Amino acid sequence: MAARIMSEKPTYLPETIRALIVHSAEWTPAMQRGFQAATTQKAKHPLLRRYGYGVPNLERALQSANNDLTLIIEDELQPFYLENNSIKTREMKLHSLPLPHEELERLGEANVELKVTLSYFIEPNPGERGWSQRHRYASYGLRFEVKRPLESHDDFRRRINKAAREEEENTTTRTESDNWFLGSKLRNRGSIHSDIWNGTAVDLAQRSAIAVYPVGGWWKDKKYLDRWQQSARYSLIVSIRVPEVEVDIYTPVLNRVKLAIDINT
C-alpha cells in the first residue's frame, strides 16, 4: 500500500505516506461494537492495542470526495534550543485551517467528523534499557491540539504551554472531554497520533487552527550529544467528513487555497 501511494504521489514525504495509511483506516463493524461497549477511556486502551486504527483503505488515502475533505501539511520545527547552558523547548507551529466556514455554518446542528493524524519519525535510544522515566527512548515527541470555539489565539497558546509542561512533569490537570474519541492520554503514544472529533458543523466552523508542539526526549536530556540543534520533520493530515448531508465542502476550500496561492505569487 505504501508503494502504491508513493507511485501515485512521488513528492510526498515518508512521514506523509505513513500518515495516509493510518488516516485512511477505519474500524470494522465488529471492532466498532467493541469500542461502543467501552464506556471509559481506560476500557478503550486494550481495544486500541488489539485493533490499532482499523483497516486502511487505499482509495480513501489517495482521494478526497466532495463531502470528505482532506488537508495535508508537511512541515518541520526545531524542538529544543540551548539557553544559559540548559536545553529548553523551543517552538511550536500554528497552522490555520482553511475551513469552509459559510458552508459549515449553514449546516448548523448537522453532525460532522474531524479526523487528525500527526506522523513523524523519532531517533530511538536503544541503549536506554529498562528506562524508568518518560521520554528516554524517543529523541523527542510531538503533539497536536485544535483550537476550541471562543478561544483566543493567546489562550490557545497558553493551553498548549500548560499541556507541554504537564507532560514533561508527568502530571495532568486536564479532563478528557471536548468530544475527542480517544483523547490525549490514549492518542499520545508512539510517534503517530490519530484521533476523531465529533460535533456540530457550526461548532467545527470555529475551530480554525491546529498547533503542533514538542515534548521532551533524550535530545533534550543528553546535552553532550548536541542533538538539541536538530530539526524534526512531520506530516499533519486533517479531514472533515459530513456523513449525514450531501454537501460540497471540497470546492470552497480548493477555491480558497487557489486564491491564497494567486495572491502570494
N, C-alpha and C positions, 0 to 999 in steps of 0.2 A: 504493500500500500504506500509506503514511503517512497519507493522507487517510482510508482505511478504519479504521485503528486510532484516529485522532483522533475519528472519528464514534462509534465504539464506546466509547472511553474519553476523554471530553472533559476530564476533570480531570487527565490525565497531562501532565507537563512535556514540552517538546520534546526534552529530553535523554533522557527515557524512551521516547518514540516511536522515536527513532533507535536506542536500545539494543535495543528489542524486535525491530526489523528484523534487526539484526546477530545478536542472540542466537538468533533462530529459524532462522538459516541453517545449512545442513549441506552438506558436500561431496558431490558425486555419486560414484557408484562409480568412474568414470574418474579423478576428482580424487583420491579416496582411494588408488587404486593408485599414483599419483604420490607421494603423501606416504608410503605404506608403503615405497616404494623408496628414500626419502631416509633414510639411516641416521644423519645428523648434523643438528644444529640449523642449521648453515650451509647444508646442502643443502635445508632446508625454506624458506629465505628466498626464493629466486626463485619457488617454488611459491606462497607466500603472496602475493607481489606479483602473480602471474598470476591466482590464483583468489579472492583475498580470503578471506572466511569461508564462501564457498559460496553456495547458493541459498536465499533466505529463504522462509519458509512462513507465510502469513497465519494459518491456523488454529492453528498452534503458538504464534504470537505472542500470540494472544488467549485461549488456553485452557490449563489445566493438567489433564492426565489424572491418575487416581489414582496411577499409578506414574511420573508425570513432574511433579514438584512444582516450581513457580517462585515465588520470593520477589522482590518489587520494593521497593527502598528509595530514597526521594528525600530528599536532604539537602543541606547546604552547609557549608563551612568557610572560615575566613579563612587563606589560605596563608602570609601574612607579617605581620610587625609590626616596629616601629621600637624599637630599644633601643641607648642610648649612641651615637646618630647612625649606627647601622648597621642595615640591614634583615636580619632573620633569619627562618628558617622558624618558623611559629607553632604549628600544631596538627595533630593527626591525629584521625580519627574511628574509634572501635572499635565495630563492630556485632556483637551477639550473634546467632547463628543459631539459630532455634527448631527444631533438628533433631529428628526422631522417633527419639530415642536407643534406646529399647527395641526398636522395630521393626528398626532397623539392626543392633543387636547380635544379635538373633535370626537375622538373615540370615547372620551370621558371615563366611565367606570368599567370599560371593557378590560378583560384580563389580558395582560401581556407578560412576556417572559424575557428577562435579560440574563444572558449567559456570558461569563467572563472566564477566560483562561490565560494564565501567565506562565510562560515557559522560559527557562534559562538553564545553563549548564554550570555546575559547580566544579571546583578543583578539589577532589577528595583528599583527605589526610589519613591514608591507610595506616600510618604509624601510630595513630591515636587509638589504641586498643582499649576496650573497656572504659571509654570516656565517661566521666561522671557528671560533666557539665554540658549544657546545651551549646550548640554552635561550635563544637570542637571538630567534628568530622567534615562539615562543609566549609568551603572557603568564605562563603558569605551566604546570606539568604535574601530573597526579595519578596515583597508582599504587595497586595493591591487593596485599595479601598475606593469606594464610589461615593461621591458627594451626595448628601441627603437633601431632600427638599427643605427650603427655607434656611439652609446652612450657608453662611457666607464663606468665601474662599479663605479668609483668615481663620475662621472657626474650623474649617476643614483641615487646614494645615496644623492647627493646634491638636486636633483629634489624632492626626497621623503621628505627630511627635510623641504624644502620650502613648499611643499603641506601640510604637517602636521602643520606647523606653521600658514599658511594662514587659515586652517580650524579652528584652535584654536581661531584665531582672527576674524573669520567670514569675512574674506576678501579673494579675489582671483584675481590673475593676469593671470590665465590660460584661454586659449580659448579651447572650446570643439572641438577637431579635432582628427586626428590620426585614423580615421575610426572606432571608437567605436560607436555602435548603440545608446546606452543610454548616455554614458559619465558620468563623475564622479558626476556631480550635481544631476542627477537622480538616479544613482545606489547606492549612498552612503546614503541611508535612511534605518532605522531599523537596524537589526542585521544579515541580509543575503543579500549579494550583488552579482548580476549576470549581466554579460554583454557579448556582442558578438562583436568581431573584424573581419572585412572582409578585405582581401587584397590579394596580390600575394604570391605564395609559396616561392619565393626567398626572399621576404621581411620577411615572418614569420621565415625563417631559421635563421635570425639574431637576433630574439627576444628570447634570450637564458636564460633569468632569470625573475623571478617574485618575488616581495617583498610584505610582509605583515607587516604593521606598525600600531602602536596605535595612537589614538587621545584621547582628554580629556573626562572626565566623573566625576561623583561625587566621585569615588575612589580618584581622584586627588584633587578635590575641598575641600573635607571634611577630612582633615588630621587626626583629632582627632579620627576618626573611625578605623584607622590603616588598611584600606583595600588596601592601596598602596603596601603592601607586597604580595598581591595575584597574582597568575599566571592566564593567560587567555588561554583557550584551543580553538583550531579552526580546521576546516577542509577546505581544498582548493582543488577544483576539476578543472582540466584543460582538455579540449577536443579539438581535431583537427579533422576537417571534410574536406574531399576533394570531393565536390559534383559533379564536372564536369568530373573527371577522375577516372578510375578504377586502383587504385594503393594500394599496401600493405604497409601501414606505421606502422602497428601494430608490425609485426615481427622484423623489425630493432630495434625498441625501446625495445622490450622484450629481444632481444639478448644483447643489451647494458646494460640493468638493470641486467640481469643474470651475465654478465661479471663483473660488479661492485661488485655484491654480492660475487662472487667467489674470487675476489681479496681481499676483506675485510675479508673474512673468512680464 
